[in-house]
């Protein structure tokens, strides 16, 4: 899946940060090589060396987070910069002054409901919020995203059973079997945020209030939907891919996700690389072409120290700003809502998330301007409806850190 980030060329600060990150990884490899050598010779590593490796690893994590933030910041327009297709004057008047009459007179909104309901934001604002969300919401960024105008998105899915046949040009054709079809439903649930602005910000003619609102709700929305896409219950929130029934790979049926066990409770087992290879080959060939790993930072920290049989580190950093790190040649997405490595934890996922997971956005983001509840601040109660769930159970596989 390609992401449209509309980033400008990396600036001097970004290039310097990337250089520092790559240099830190070289220092990490050197220290970790020495640690592994000590373990081979003496069956244990020097405590000071262990601490050094841990410090460099923590620094790598911080620098990676800083690079990610720079990539997001690069998509922001400069203050006072005119955005093509910017918010409509009536919408700006409502955000700045609470002038709802301007909305109604200009017919800037597709629908409006005064009072508690708020007003539906114009398409430009909705598109901006969704675009910013895609840049910071890890599962949304790698999944399929659909928009719907109804409360529930319904998708027909084939369970197999279709049969093909061969025939000569004039040969008889026998009737083939028809596939079994089921209807998968993805209900949407309300997600809300309430950013606050000062009157000074709203009165500033150069401040892009529409952009400010989009950025304020972005991080809040991303944090909440990120949890739901991973482990949401499906009740008044999306259903996360870890919330479905899990069965050993090869024994699962429709509606269940297959997993590969490491063979050791809370650890990789005797050969971590072999365990990862087993996970890579769990999905069918067609799913591996666009597959990726998904795990949290704690798991990445464990993975960074691993080598293959040729002595090469299986984790490799991105070589250019805006790119992703890779693991055994596959892209790696860090999702902080994935569980830590522990006994019987499903801490690593692998597969084609674009085919496997579906995010549903119901069209229409509502904003209610509230200048009374937290004076002198003006609150903007912003709501959107989001759903999600697994649409292809063959596309995503999990690694269970357990014996079976």
Backbone torsions as a table, in degrees:
resi	resn	phi	psi	omega
1	UNK	NA	128.3	178.1
2	UNK	-94.9	138.3	-179.0
3	UNK	-106.2	132.7	177.3
4	UNK	-89.7	105.0	-178.9
5	UNK	-102.3	-20.0	-178.7
6	UNK	53.1	42.0	178.9
7	UNK	-80.7	144.4	170.5
8	UNK	-79.4	173.3	178.8
9	UNK	-60.6	144.5	-178.6
10	UNK	-56.3	132.1	178.8
11	UNK	-82.2	179.7	-176.0
12	UNK	-61.1	-40.2	-179.6
13	UNK	-64.4	-41.6	179.4
14	UNK	-66.2	-43.3	179.3
15	UNK	-63.0	-39.4	178.9
16	UNK	-65.7	-40.9	179.6
17	UNK	-65.7	-38.9	178.1
18	UNK	-66.0	-40.6	177.6
19	UNK	-61.5	-43.8	178.7
20	UNK	-62.9	-38.5	-179.5
21	UNK	-64.9	-45.8	179.7
22	UNK	-66.3	-36.7	177.4
23	UNK	-65.9	-40.2	178.2
24	UNK	-64.0	-35.2	178.3
25	UNK	-67.2	-35.5	176.2
26	UNK	-65.0	-40.4	177.1
27	UNK	-65.3	-38.3	178.1
28	UNK	-61.3	-45.9	-179.5
29	UNK	-61.8	-41.4	-179.9
30	UNK	-63.0	-46.6	-179.1
31	UNK	-67.9	-39.5	-179.3
32	UNK	-70.1	-34.3	175.1
33	UNK	-60.2	-43.1	178.6
34	UNK	-64.8	-39.2	178.5
35	UNK	-62.8	-44.8	179.4
36	UNK	-65.2	-36.8	178.2
37	UNK	-64.3	-41.3	177.9
38	UNK	-63.8	-39.0	179.8
39	UNK	-64.1	-39.6	179.8
40	UNK	-67.4	-36.7	-176.0
41	UNK	-81.7	-44.2	-171.6
42	UNK	-116.4	5.5	-179.8
43	UNK	65.7	7.5	176.7
44	UNK	-158.0	157.6	-179.5
45	UNK	-105.5	152.6	176.9
46	UNK	-62.4	137.3	-176.8
47	UNK	-61.1	-41.9	-179.9
48	UNK	-64.6	-36.4	178.6
49	UNK	-68.4	-39.1	175.9
50	UNK	-59.5	-42.7	179.7
51	UNK	-65.8	-37.6	179.1
52	UNK	-64.0	-45.4	178.1
53	UNK	-60.7	-42.1	-179.8
54	UNK	-64.3	-39.7	179.5
55	UNK	-64.9	-44.6	-179.2
56	UNK	-66.2	-38.8	178.3
57	UNK	-62.6	-42.2	177.7
58	UNK	-64.1	-38.1	177.9
59	UNK	-65.2	-39.0	177.1
60	UNK	-60.7	-42.3	179.8
61	UNK	-62.7	-43.4	179.1
62	UNK	-65.2	-41.8	-179.2
63	UNK	-67.6	-35.7	177.0
64	UNK	-64.8	-40.9	178.1
65	UNK	-63.6	-39.3	178.6
66	UNK	-65.0	-40.7	177.7
67	UNK	-63.6	-40.9	178.2
68	UNK	-62.5	-40.7	179.5
69	UNK	-66.4	-38.0	177.2
70	UNK	-63.3	-37.3	178.9
71	UNK	-64.2	-38.7	177.8
72	UNK	-69.2	-44.1	-178.9
73	UNK	-62.4	-29.9	-178.0
74	UNK	-66.2	-18.2	179.9
75	UNK	-86.1	-7.6	-177.5
76	UNK	-81.5	135.9	174.8
77	UNK	-72.6	152.1	178.9
78	UNK	-68.9	156.2	178.9
79	UNK	-60.9	131.3	179.8
80	UNK	84.8	-7.7	179.6
81	UNK	-73.3	131.9	-178.9
82	UNK	-78.3	126.8	179.6
83	UNK	-93.4	134.0	177.1
84	UNK	-64.0	130.3	-178.8
85	UNK	69.2	38.3	-176.5
86	UNK	-68.5	178.7	-176.5
87	UNK	-64.6	151.6	-176.5
88	UNK	-76.6	152.2	-177.1
89	UNK	-56.7	-39.4	-179.8
90	UNK	-63.3	-37.9	178.7
91	UNK	-67.8	-41.4	177.4
92	UNK	-62.1	-39.5	179.7
93	UNK	-64.2	-37.7	178.4
94	UNK	-67.8	-44.7	-179.3
95	UNK	-64.6	-42.2	-174.8
96	UNK	-78.7	-45.0	-170.6
97	UNK	-119.5	-5.4	-176.8
98	UNK	75.2	24.2	-176.9
99	UNK	-82.8	86.1	-179.2
100	UNK	-70.6	-25.1	-179.4
101	UNK	-62.2	-33.7	179.5
102	UNK	-64.7	-32.6	178.3
103	UNK	-66.8	-46.2	-175.4
104	UNK	-70.0	-41.9	-177.9
105	UNK	-67.1	-39.7	-178.5
106	UNK	-82.6	-9.3	-176.7
107	UNK	52.4	42.9	-176.5
108	UNK	-76.2	-15.8	-175.0
109	UNK	-114.4	148.4	178.6
110	UNK	-71.1	-28.3	178.9
111	UNK	-156.8	149.0	178.7
112	UNK	-141.8	143.4	177.0
113	UNK	-138.0	104.2	-177.4
114	UNK	-65.7	169.1	178.1
115	UNK	79.8	-134.2	-173.4
116	UNK	-66.0	-27.6	-174.7
117	UNK	-71.3	-30.8	-175.9
118	UNK	81.7	-167.3	-177.7
119	UNK	-125.4	144.5	179.5
120	UNK	-75.3	125.8	-178.4
121	UNK	-67.4	150.3	178.6
122	UNK	-65.6	160.2	-177.3
123	UNK	-56.2	-33.1	-178.8
124	UNK	-63.2	-41.8	-179.9
125	UNK	-69.0	-42.6	178.7
126	UNK	-61.6	-43.8	-179.7
127	UNK	-64.1	-37.3	179.3
128	UNK	-65.5	-44.3	179.9
129	UNK	-62.6	-45.3	-179.8
130	UNK	-65.1	-36.1	178.7
131	UNK	-67.0	-42.9	178.4
132	UNK	-67.0	-36.2	178.0
133	UNK	-61.5	-40.5	-178.6
134	UNK	-62.4	-25.2	-179.2
135	UNK	-79.9	-20.7	-175.4
136	UNK	-123.9	-9.6	179.2
137	UNK	-97.0	103.8	-168.6
138	UNK	-61.3	-43.4	-177.6
139	UNK	-72.7	-39.0	176.1
140	UNK	-58.1	-40.0	-175.1
141	UNK	-65.5	-25.8	-175.7
142	UNK	-108.6	-1.0	-177.0
143	UNK	-102.3	171.0	170.7
144	UNK	-78.6	142.1	-179.8
145	UNK	-125.1	126.4	177.3
146	UNK	-121.4	149.7	173.7
147	UNK	-109.7	144.6	-179.3
148	UNK	-139.3	155.7	176.8
149	UNK	-101.9	-1.6	-178.3
150	UNK	-109.2	169.1	-179.3
151	UNK	-67.4	-33.7	-177.1
152	UNK	-128.0	131.9	175.8
153	UNK	-95.4	126.8	-178.7
154	UNK	-114.0	132.5	-177.3
155	UNK	-131.3	123.1	175.5
156	UNK	-74.2	136.3	-177.6
157	UNK	-129.9	135.6	178.3
158	UNK	-83.3	132.5	177.1
159	UNK	-97.3	9.0	-178.0
160	UNK	96.4	-176.3	179.2
161	UNK	105.1	-11.9	177.5
162	UNK	-72.6	142.8	-178.0
163	UNK	-126.2	137.0	175.2
164	UNK	-109.2	166.4	-179.9
165	UNK	-149.3	165.9	179.2
166	UNK	-110.0	150.5	178.9
167	UNK	-159.1	151.8	172.3
168	UNK	-73.0	170.2	-174.8
169	UNK	-56.9	-40.1	-178.3
170	UNK	-113.5	12.4	-177.9
171	UNK	-75.3	161.4	179.8
172	UNK	-72.9	146.7	178.1
173	UNK	-111.2	123.4	175.6
174	UNK	-86.6	152.6	-178.9
175	UNK	-68.0	131.4	179.8
176	UNK	-95.3	163.6	178.9
177	UNK	-72.3	155.6	177.7
178	UNK	-102.9	147.8	-178.1
179	UNK	-71.7	153.9	173.3
180	UNK	-83.6	128.0	-176.6
181	UNK	-115.4	136.9	171.9
182	UNK	-127.5	157.1	-179.1
183	UNK	-106.6	118.0	179.2
184	UNK	-98.7	131.8	-177.8
185	UNK	-110.2	138.7	178.2
186	UNK	-125.8	89.6	179.3
187	UNK	-71.8	148.1	177.5
188	UNK	-98.4	150.4	179.3
189	UNK	-129.6	157.4	-174.6
190	UNK	-81.0	130.0	175.4
191	UNK	-117.5	132.1	-174.4
192	UNK	-135.0	157.5	175.0
193	UNK	-147.2	159.1	-178.0
194	UNK	-138.9	72.5	177.5
195	UNK	-68.3	153.6	-178.9
196	UNK	-119.0	141.9	178.0
197	UNK	-127.8	151.4	174.9
198	UNK	-87.9	155.2	176.8
199	UNK	-58.6	-29.5	-179.9
200	UNK	-62.5	-44.0	178.8
201	UNK	-62.1	-43.3	-176.5
202	UNK	-70.1	-27.8	-179.7
203	UNK	-84.8	-13.8	-177.0
204	UNK	-73.5	117.2	-176.3
205	UNK	-66.4	-27.6	-177.6
206	UNK	-83.9	-18.4	-177.9
207	UNK	-75.1	130.7	177.1
208	UNK	-87.1	95.2	-174.8
209	UNK	-65.4	-35.7	178.6
210	UNK	-61.8	-45.5	177.9
211	UNK	-65.4	-40.1	178.5
212	UNK	-60.0	-45.2	-179.4
213	UNK	-62.6	-44.0	-179.2
214	UNK	-61.5	-41.2	-178.8
215	UNK	-72.7	-33.2	179.9
216	UNK	-67.9	-41.3	-178.3
217	UNK	-82.4	-18.5	-177.2
218	UNK	-56.1	-55.0	-174.8
219	UNK	-66.5	-37.6	179.7
220	UNK	-67.2	-47.8	178.7
221	UNK	-61.6	-43.6	-177.3
222	UNK	-62.4	-40.8	-179.1
223	UNK	-65.2	-43.8	-177.0
224	UNK	-72.4	-44.7	-178.8
225	UNK	-72.7	-27.5	176.8
226	UNK	-61.6	-42.2	176.3
227	UNK	-62.5	-43.9	-175.6
228	UNK	-67.8	-39.4	-178.9
229	UNK	-64.8	-25.8	179.5
230	UNK	-89.8	-50.2	-171.7
231	UNK	-135.2	19.0	-180.0
232	UNK	-62.3	148.3	-174.8
233	UNK	-78.3	-20.8	-175.2
234	UNK	89.9	-5.8	176.5
235	UNK	-103.2	112.8	-175.9
236	UNK	57.7	26.6	175.7
237	UNK	-168.6	162.2	176.6
238	UNK	-60.5	160.7	177.4
239	UNK	-99.0	119.6	-178.2
240	UNK	-74.5	154.7	-177.1
241	UNK	-69.5	-16.6	175.5
242	UNK	-85.5	-5.7	-177.3
243	UNK	-91.2	-6.5	178.2
244	UNK	-81.6	160.5	176.5
245	UNK	-61.0	135.8	-177.5
246	UNK	-116.6	135.7	-179.8
247	UNK	-135.5	154.4	177.4
248	UNK	-54.8	140.8	-177.8
249	UNK	-55.1	130.8	-179.1
250	UNK	99.5	-15.6	-179.8
251	UNK	-111.3	-7.8	-175.8
252	UNK	-76.2	152.7	175.0
253	UNK	-111.6	-172.1	178.5
254	UNK	-63.4	135.3	-178.3
255	UNK	91.0	0.9	179.4
256	UNK	-123.5	148.5	-179.7
257	UNK	-106.8	132.2	-179.6
258	UNK	-80.6	148.9	177.4
259	UNK	-134.5	157.9	175.7
260	UNK	-114.6	125.4	-179.5
261	UNK	-87.1	145.2	179.1
262	UNK	-78.5	-23.1	-178.2
263	UNK	94.8	-2.1	178.9
264	UNK	-140.1	135.3	-179.1
265	UNK	-69.4	118.4	175.9
266	UNK	75.8	14.0	-179.0
267	UNK	-149.9	175.0	-179.1
268	UNK	-78.8	-18.8	-174.6
269	UNK	95.1	-161.7	-173.3
270	UNK	-68.3	-33.8	-178.1
271	UNK	-137.0	99.6	-178.5
272	UNK	-59.6	-38.5	-177.7
273	UNK	-64.6	-41.6	177.6
274	UNK	-61.5	-38.3	178.9
275	UNK	-63.6	-40.2	178.6
276	UNK	-68.6	-36.8	176.9
277	UNK	-63.7	-41.0	176.8
278	UNK	-59.5	-39.1	179.2
279	UNK	-68.0	-40.2	-179.7
280	UNK	-60.9	-39.4	-176.2
281	UNK	-91.7	8.1	175.1
282	UNK	-70.3	-44.1	176.1
283	UNK	-72.1	154.7	175.7
284	UNK	-64.7	162.3	-175.0
285	UNK	-54.0	-41.9	-176.2
286	UNK	-63.2	-21.2	-179.0
287	UNK	-90.5	-16.9	-175.1
288	UNK	-79.0	-22.3	-176.9
289	UNK	-60.3	-36.1	-178.4
290	UNK	-115.9	26.3	-175.4
291	UNK	-84.2	163.3	179.1
292	UNK	-155.8	161.5	173.3
293	UNK	-91.3	147.9	174.2
294	UNK	-133.0	125.9	179.1
295	UNK	-161.9	171.2	179.1
296	UNK	-93.3	178.9	-175.1
297	UNK	-65.0	-34.7	179.7
298	UNK	-62.9	-40.4	178.3
299	UNK	-68.8	-39.2	177.4
300	UNK	-60.8	-39.0	178.6
301	UNK	-59.6	-39.0	176.9
302	UNK	-67.9	-42.1	-175.7
303	UNK	-66.4	-35.4	-176.8
304	UNK	-56.5	-28.5	-174.8
305	UNK	-85.2	-4.2	-172.8
306	UNK	-90.0	145.3	176.0
307	UNK	-124.6	157.2	174.2
308	UNK	-87.5	-175.4	-176.0
309	UNK	-67.1	-18.9	178.0
310	UNK	-90.3	3.0	179.3
311	UNK	83.9	12.5	179.2
312	UNK	-93.8	140.5	176.2
313	UNK	-68.7	131.1	-176.5
314	UNK	-80.0	-19.0	174.8
315	UNK	-97.7	132.2	179.7
316	UNK	-130.4	135.2	179.5
317	UNK	-74.9	160.2	174.2
318	UNK	-66.3	140.8	-178.2
319	UNK	-91.6	-14.5	-179.2
320	UNK	-134.6	152.0	179.4
321	UNK	-61.7	137.5	179.3
322	UNK	90.3	-10.4	177.8
323	UNK	-90.2	170.3	-178.0
324	UNK	-106.5	152.7	171.5
325	UNK	-67.9	161.5	-179.1
326	UNK	-128.3	154.7	177.9
327	UNK	-131.5	114.1	-178.9
328	UNK	54.1	37.5	176.4
329	UNK	87.4	-4.3	179.9
330	UNK	-108.2	144.7	177.5
331	UNK	-59.7	150.2	-179.3
332	UNK	-123.6	123.9	177.8
333	UNK	-106.0	126.3	176.9
334	UNK	-89.5	120.7	177.3
335	UNK	-125.2	109.4	-173.2
336	UNK	-65.5	-15.8	-179.3
337	UNK	-86.0	-3.3	171.7
338	UNK	-69.5	146.1	-178.6
339	UNK	-69.7	155.8	173.8
340	UNK	-70.1	158.5	174.5
341	UNK	-65.2	125.5	-178.7
342	UNK	-166.0	178.0	-177.3
343	UNK	-58.5	120.6	177.5
344	UNK	62.3	19.9	179.0
345	UNK	-82.8	141.2	174.0
346	UNK	-94.1	77.7	-167.4
347	UNK	-90.7	-14.8	-178.2
348	UNK	-131.2	133.5	174.9
349	UNK	-119.1	151.8	179.5
350	UNK	-146.6	139.8	176.3
351	UNK	153.0	-174.1	178.8
352	UNK	-93.1	94.6	-176.1
353	UNK	-71.7	-24.4	178.5
354	UNK	-65.9	-35.1	175.8
355	UNK	-87.6	-26.0	-172.0
356	UNK	-88.5	-36.4	-173.7
357	UNK	-121.2	138.5	-178.2
358	UNK	-119.0	128.7	173.3
359	UNK	-105.2	129.8	-178.0
360	UNK	-115.1	122.5	175.1
361	UNK	-108.2	121.4	173.8
362	UNK	-79.5	130.3	-177.0
363	UNK	-62.7	137.5	178.1
364	UNK	109.4	114.5	173.9
365	UNK	-114.3	125.1	-176.4
366	UNK	-101.0	141.4	179.6
367	UNK	-129.7	126.0	175.4
368	UNK	-114.4	117.5	180.0
369	UNK	-83.9	124.3	-176.2
370	UNK	-126.8	98.4	180.0
371	UNK	-90.5	5.6	-170.5
372	UNK	-107.0	-34.4	-168.7
373	UNK	-71.7	-27.3	-175.1
374	UNK	-137.5	46.8	-179.0
375	UNK	-54.5	138.7	9.5
376	UNK	-88.4	5.9	-179.5
377	UNK	-77.6	152.8	174.3
378	UNK	-108.7	122.6	-179.5
379	UNK	-94.7	145.5	177.0
380	UNK	-122.9	97.1	-179.7
381	UNK	-76.5	107.9	-171.9
382	UNK	-114.8	127.8	-178.2
383	UNK	-128.6	145.1	170.6
384	UNK	-142.5	158.7	-178.5
385	UNK	-110.3	127.5	-175.1
386	UNK	-133.6	141.2	173.8
387	UNK	-133.6	172.7	179.1
388	UNK	-179.7	158.3	177.5
389	UNK	174.6	173.5	-179.9
390	UNK	-76.8	130.1	178.3
391	UNK	-108.1	-19.3	176.5
392	UNK	-139.0	105.9	-174.6
393	UNK	-75.5	-10.6	177.1
394	UNK	-85.2	-12.0	-172.3
395	UNK	-87.1	-20.6	-174.7
396	UNK	-121.1	130.9	176.9
397	UNK	-125.5	155.0	-175.6
398	UNK	-122.1	155.3	172.2
399	UNK	-109.0	123.1	179.0
400	UNK	-102.3	125.9	180.0
401	UNK	-87.4	70.7	-177.6
402	UNK	-150.2	174.3	-177.9
403	UNK	-74.5	-29.0	-180.0
404	UNK	-155.1	NA	NA
